[in-house]
């Protein structure tokens, strides 16, 4: 797979894994004139350029750009050629470039601009409350399950039938308590690292929810209204999701 960055064709080819386009990070850094460092002990690459610090670790599903979390359903990988490859979409978001795909070719173009840092992008209260509801509702679920729960909350924030803030959605009592952790007080428990990570991934715009507004654990839920009146969409872990 050929890779072109701002008109420069990389001598190292990209690759396609499970439908995700990957690019070689060192070669991409060179094309932009960025510095690049690799630490073999941690299998971590760091790219730096004009206000951007991008960190990618082998087998990690998150690429960090100025401390923001860029998630992909397939991980960063050190391939058989010994080079670090990351999803082209993660690199593009970090650098504000646009990805174009055509068959086995991928191009990134536009004007470089470093991604706004976490300190200016994430609202601390939004992260805290979203992480708390994710943790309280899905502490034992896989990361994608946690993300889906966070997506449901954000879908409600955008929906006219619900409050327009994360805190408002969590504590909404218009039709009774919406989330059992509010009733039992577990909403105030300290969220885990992974729940906080899931919250930030949701706030970055990553969405697996298919528009779902409801979820439940069918083996322990006492609600019959959701399965009987809402459209089933999918299941992740122990949760079923409904629109």
Secondary structure, 3 states (H helix, E strand, C coil): CEEEECCEECCCCCEEECCEEEEEHHHHHHHHCCEEEEECCCCEEEEEECCEEEEEECCCCEEEECCEEEECCCCCEECCCCCEEEEHHHHHHHHCCEEEEECCEEEEECCCCCCCCHHHHCCHHHHHHHHHHHHHHHCCCCHHHHHHHHHHHHHHHHCCCCCCCHHHHHCCCCCCCCCHHHHHCHHHCCCCHHHHHHHHHHHCCCCCCCCCCEEECCCCCCCCHHHHHCCEEEEECCEEEEC
